[in-house]
Amino acid sequence: MKTYIYKSSRKDELYLYLVKKDDFSTVPQALYDSMGKEPIFVMEVELSVERKLAREDIDKVKKNLETHGYHVQMPIPVQNLTNFKEPSKYVN
C-alpha cells in the first residue's frame, strides 16, 4: 500500500499520510487548516511488513488509511523541564 506524507508548515513534527497524492478530500477541514497554509509534500512510501516507520505503528497507519483515507502523526510531547530532576549521582 502506498502512502503520501505531508508535513505541516505551521507545527513541527506534525505529519499527514494520504492514500492519494495531493487529495485532501477525506481530511477534515479543521485538521487541514491546522497544517498551515498548505501541507508540504515530503515523500511517497510503500507500506509493508518489511518496512518500519520511525515513530508510527505500520498497522495503525494502514488501518487509518483504509478507514478514513488519512493518518495523522502528532508531534512528540515536550517534557516539562521545570519538573525535571536529574537522577542522583551519589548512592547513599
N, CA and C atoms as a LAMMPS dump frame, in Angstrom:
ITEM: TIMESTEP
0
ITEM: NUMBER OF ATOMS
276
ITEM: BOX BOUNDS ff ff ff
-5.0000000000000000e+02 5.0000000000000000e+02
-5.0000000000000000e+02 5.0000000000000000e+02
-5.0000000000000000e+02 5.0000000000000000e+02
ITEM: ATOMS id mol type element x y z
1 1 1 N 0.847 -1.178 0
2 1 2 C 0 0 0
3 1 3 C 0.893 1.242 0
4 2 1 N 0.619 2.147 -0.908
5 2 2 C 1.379 3.4 -0.969
6 2 3 C 0.71 4.449 -0.099
7 3 1 N 1.543 5.311 0.465
8 3 2 C 1.045 6.474 1.185
9 3 3 C 1.915 7.666 0.819
10 4 1 N 1.295 8.818 0.899
11 4 2 C 1.973 10.074 0.569
12 4 3 C 2.001 10.907 1.845
13 5 1 N 3.182 11.338 2.237
14 5 2 C 3.364 12.006 3.524
15 5 3 C 3.617 13.492 3.321
16 6 1 N 2.898 14.279 4.124
17 6 2 C 2.998 15.736 4.081
18 6 3 C 3.322 16.234 5.486
19 7 1 N 4.122 17.302 5.557
20 7 2 C 4.402 17.898 6.861
21 7 3 C 3.682 19.233 6.965
22 8 1 N 3.436 19.609 8.182
23 8 2 C 2.773 20.88 8.462
24 8 3 C 3.75 22.021 8.249
25 9 1 N 3.269 23.111 7.687
26 9 2 C 4.103 24.306 7.563
27 9 3 C 3.971 25.165 8.812
28 10 1 N 3.108 24.744 9.723
29 10 2 C 2.85 25.507 10.94
30 10 3 C 3.401 24.833 12.201
31 11 1 N 3.238 23.516 12.303
32 11 2 C 3.623 22.8 13.521
33 11 3 C 4.71 21.784 13.214
34 12 1 N 5.84 21.91 13.934
35 12 2 C 6.932 20.958 13.757
36 12 3 C 6.47 19.553 14.102
37 13 1 N 6.929 18.601 13.339
38 13 2 C 6.694 17.177 13.563
39 13 3 C 5.23 16.753 13.48
40 14 1 N 4.398 17.528 12.807
41 14 2 C 3.017 17.137 12.529
42 14 3 C 2.974 16.689 11.077
43 15 1 N 2.616 15.42 10.863
44 15 2 C 2.613 14.845 9.529
45 15 3 C 1.242 14.271 9.196
46 16 1 N 0.903 14.306 7.922
47 16 2 C -0.355 13.794 7.416
48 16 3 C -0.039 12.775 6.323
49 17 1 N -0.585 11.564 6.469
50 17 2 C -0.408 10.495 5.492
51 17 3 C -1.701 10.396 4.679
52 18 1 N -1.58 10.318 3.364
53 18 2 C -2.743 10.22 2.486
54 18 3 C -2.657 8.987 1.592
55 19 1 N -3.819 8.506 1.157
56 19 2 C -3.901 7.383 0.239
57 19 3 C -3.571 7.838 -1.179
58 20 1 N -4.036 9.016 -1.551
59 20 2 C -3.809 9.554 -2.897
60 20 3 C -3.027 10.859 -2.805
61 21 1 N -2.035 10.992 -3.647
62 21 2 C -1.199 12.189 -3.635
63 21 3 C -2.026 13.437 -3.934
64 22 1 N -1.834 14.432 -3.088
65 22 2 C -2.475 15.748 -3.219
66 22 3 C -4 15.705 -3.136
67 23 1 N -4.56 14.61 -2.642
68 23 2 C -6.014 14.504 -2.493
69 23 3 C -6.376 14.65 -1.013
70 24 1 N -6.754 15.853 -0.621
71 24 2 C -7.076 16.163 0.771
72 24 3 C -8.586 16.09 1.034
73 25 1 N -9.335 15.502 0.107
74 25 2 C -10.794 15.494 0.21
75 25 3 C -11.32 14.718 1.415
76 26 1 N -10.562 13.751 1.932
77 26 2 C -11.009 12.967 3.092
78 26 3 C -10.59 13.598 4.421
79 27 1 N -9.75 14.61 4.37
80 27 2 C -9.212 15.251 5.583
81 27 3 C -10.208 16.296 6.092
82 28 1 N -10.578 16.202 7.374
83 28 2 C -11.483 17.223 7.923
84 28 3 C -10.882 18.631 7.772
85 29 1 N -11.734 19.598 7.502
86 29 2 C -11.274 20.967 7.239
87 29 3 C -10.446 21.525 8.402
88 30 1 N -10.869 21.265 9.639
89 30 2 C -10.141 21.783 10.804
90 30 3 C -8.72 21.214 10.857
91 31 1 N -8.575 19.935 10.543
92 31 2 C -7.252 19.312 10.519
93 31 3 C -6.41 19.91 9.397
94 32 1 N -7.001 20.038 8.229
95 32 2 C -6.283 20.625 7.095
96 32 3 C -5.814 22.039 7.44
97 33 1 N -6.697 22.839 8.036
98 33 2 C -6.357 24.216 8.413
99 33 3 C -5.242 24.259 9.452
100 34 1 N -5.193 23.262 10.349
101 34 2 C -4.158 23.242 11.389
102 34 3 C -2.769 22.96 10.815
103 35 1 N -2.709 22.475 9.57
104 35 2 C -1.431 22.157 8.937
105 35 3 C -0.704 23.402 8.43
106 36 1 N -1.358 24.557 8.447
107 36 2 C -0.747 25.781 7.951
108 36 3 C -1.313 26.139 6.592
109 37 1 N -0.622 27.046 5.898
110 37 2 C -1.104 27.495 4.58
111 37 3 C -1.402 26.33 3.658
112 38 1 N -0.439 25.484 3.481
113 38 2 C -0.597 24.304 2.631
114 38 3 C 0.375 23.236 3.123
115 39 1 N -0.098 22.001 3.337
116 39 2 C 0.828 20.937 3.731
117 39 3 C 1.926 20.762 2.678
118 40 1 N 3.122 20.447 3.143
119 40 2 C 4.294 20.321 2.267
120 40 3 C 4.582 18.844 2.012
121 41 1 N 4.587 18.453 0.735
122 41 2 C 4.869 17.06 0.391
123 41 3 C 6.283 16.699 0.814
124 42 1 N 6.408 15.533 1.489
125 42 2 C 7.715 15.082 1.971
126 42 3 C 8.204 13.868 1.188
127 43 1 N 7.343 12.828 1.104
128 43 2 C 7.779 11.608 0.426
129 43 3 C 6.621 10.655 0.159
130 44 1 N 6.895 9.729 -0.721
131 44 2 C 5.993 8.619 -1.029
132 44 3 C 6.609 7.369 -0.405
133 45 1 N 5.789 6.579 0.296
134 45 2 C 6.302 5.394 0.978
135 45 3 C 5.401 4.202 0.663
136 46 1 N 6.011 3.076 0.398
137 46 2 C 5.28 1.818 0.24
138 46 3 C 5.215 1.161 1.614
139 47 1 N 4.006 1.046 2.154
140 47 2 C 3.829 0.443 3.478
141 47 3 C 3.803 -1.07 3.339
142 48 1 N 4.694 -1.735 4.059
143 48 2 C 4.742 -3.192 4.043
144 48 3 C 5.289 -3.675 5.382
145 49 1 N 5.139 -4.959 5.618
146 49 2 C 5.616 -5.549 6.875
147 49 3 C 7.121 -5.359 7.026
148 50 1 N 7.837 -5.418 5.913
149 50 2 C 9.304 -5.298 5.955
150 50 3 C 9.775 -3.88 6.247
151 51 1 N 8.924 -2.912 5.96
152 51 2 C 9.316 -1.503 6.128
153 51 3 C 8.851 -0.986 7.477
154 52 1 N 9.762 -0.49 8.264
155 52 2 C 9.445 0.1 9.561
156 52 3 C 9.308 1.605 9.413
157 53 1 N 8.385 2.183 10.155
158 53 2 C 8.255 3.638 10.224
159 53 3 C 8.917 4.098 11.505
160 54 1 N 9.524 5.261 11.476
161 54 2 C 10.303 5.75 12.617
162 54 3 C 9.476 5.878 13.896
163 55 1 N 8.28 6.488 13.799
164 55 2 C 7.521 6.761 15.018
165 55 3 C 6.094 6.244 15.001
166 56 1 N 5.718 5.535 13.974
167 56 2 C 4.335 5.079 13.853
168 56 3 C 4.262 3.573 13.685
169 57 1 N 3.191 3.003 14.201
170 57 2 C 2.898 1.59 14.02
171 57 3 C 2.298 1.414 12.625
172 58 1 N 2.933 0.622 11.802
173 58 2 C 2.522 0.494 10.41
174 58 3 C 1.099 -0.04 10.276
175 59 1 N 0.7 -0.949 11.164
176 59 2 C -0.662 -1.493 11.108
177 59 3 C -1.699 -0.421 11.433
178 60 1 N -1.385 0.424 12.377
179 60 2 C -2.288 1.53 12.741
180 60 3 C -2.419 2.511 11.569
181 61 1 N -1.301 2.814 10.937
182 61 2 C -1.304 3.731 9.793
183 61 3 C -2.16 3.144 8.666
184 62 1 N -1.942 1.876 8.341
185 62 2 C -2.694 1.227 7.271
186 62 3 C -4.187 1.201 7.587
187 63 1 N -4.523 0.888 8.825
188 63 2 C -5.933 0.841 9.222
189 63 3 C -6.59 2.212 9.062
190 64 1 N -5.908 3.265 9.524
191 64 2 C -6.445 4.627 9.392
192 64 3 C -6.584 5.039 7.929
193 65 1 N -5.617 4.669 7.106
194 65 2 C -5.69 4.991 5.675
195 65 3 C -6.874 4.276 5.019
196 66 1 N -7.067 3.011 5.367
197 66 2 C -8.173 2.235 4.797
198 66 3 C -9.526 2.736 5.293
199 67 1 N -9.606 3.091 6.578
200 67 2 C -10.867 3.507 7.195
201 67 3 C -11.226 4.958 6.904
202 68 1 N -10.247 5.86 7.058
203 68 2 C -10.512 7.3 6.967
204 68 3 C -9.951 7.96 5.713
205 69 1 N -8.961 7.318 5.09
206 69 2 C -8.327 7.917 3.92
207 69 3 C -7.141 8.794 4.279
208 70 1 N -6.84 8.877 5.581
209 70 2 C -5.691 9.659 6.046
210 70 3 C -5.244 9.141 7.407
211 71 1 N -4.031 9.523 7.797
212 71 2 C -3.484 9.227 9.129
213 71 3 C -2.714 10.459 9.575
214 72 1 N -2.82 10.79 10.85
215 72 2 C -2.113 11.947 11.4
216 72 3 C -1.025 11.461 12.346
217 73 1 N 0.182 11.959 12.153
218 73 2 C 1.292 11.693 13.068
219 73 3 C 1.514 12.956 13.874
220 74 1 N 1.224 12.88 15.16
221 74 2 C 1.328 14.033 16.048
222 74 3 C 2.77 14.222 16.521
223 75 1 N 3.112 15.458 16.892
224 75 2 C 4.444 15.709 17.45
225 75 3 C 4.62 14.972 18.771
226 76 1 N 5.852 14.633 19.081
227 76 2 C 6.163 14.021 20.373
228 76 3 C 5.944 15.074 21.454
229 77 1 N 5.245 14.71 22.545
230 77 2 C 5.03 15.695 23.614
231 77 3 C 6.355 16.18 24.203
232 78 1 N 6.434 17.462 24.465
233 78 2 C 7.633 18.056 25.045
234 78 3 C 7.587 17.845 26.553
235 79 1 N 8.699 17.389 27.092
236 79 2 C 8.781 17.193 28.533
237 79 3 C 8.783 18.539 29.239
238 80 1 N 8.143 18.607 30.367
239 80 2 C 8.138 19.817 31.165
240 80 3 C 9.465 19.894 31.912
241 81 1 N 10.362 20.738 31.438
242 81 2 C 11.71 20.823 32.007
243 81 3 C 11.726 21.453 33.393
244 82 1 N 10.674 22.164 33.787
245 82 2 C 10.656 22.768 35.12
246 82 3 C 10.512 21.711 36.205
247 83 1 N 9.981 20.531 35.857
248 83 2 C 9.812 19.457 36.826
249 83 3 C 10.872 18.375 36.688
250 84 1 N 11.807 18.572 35.767
251 84 2 C 12.831 17.571 35.511
252 84 3 C 13.819 17.526 36.664
253 85 1 N 14.061 16.323 37.153
254 85 2 C 15.057 16.135 38.207
255 85 3 C 16.051 15.101 37.718
256 86 1 N 17.306 15.487 37.731
257 86 2 C 18.351 14.584 37.297
258 86 3 C 18.561 13.523 38.367
259 87 1 N 18.743 12.27 37.963
260 87 2 C 18.975 11.221 38.962
261 87 3 C 20.23 11.522 39.769
262 88 1 N 20.176 11.143 41.007
263 88 2 C 21.306 11.378 41.906
264 88 3 C 22.516 10.61 41.422
265 89 1 N 23.664 11.266 41.492
266 89 2 C 24.915 10.617 41.078
267 89 3 C 25.569 9.894 42.249
268 90 1 N 25.021 10.105 43.413
269 90 2 C 25.611 9.511 44.622
270 90 3 C 24.685 8.455 45.197
271 91 1 N 25.241 7.36 45.612
272 91 2 C 24.47 6.287 46.227
273 91 3 C 24.646 6.427 47.728
274 92 1 N 23.527 6.386 48.446
275 92 2 C 23.597 6.505 49.921
276 92 3 C 23.958 5.217 50.558
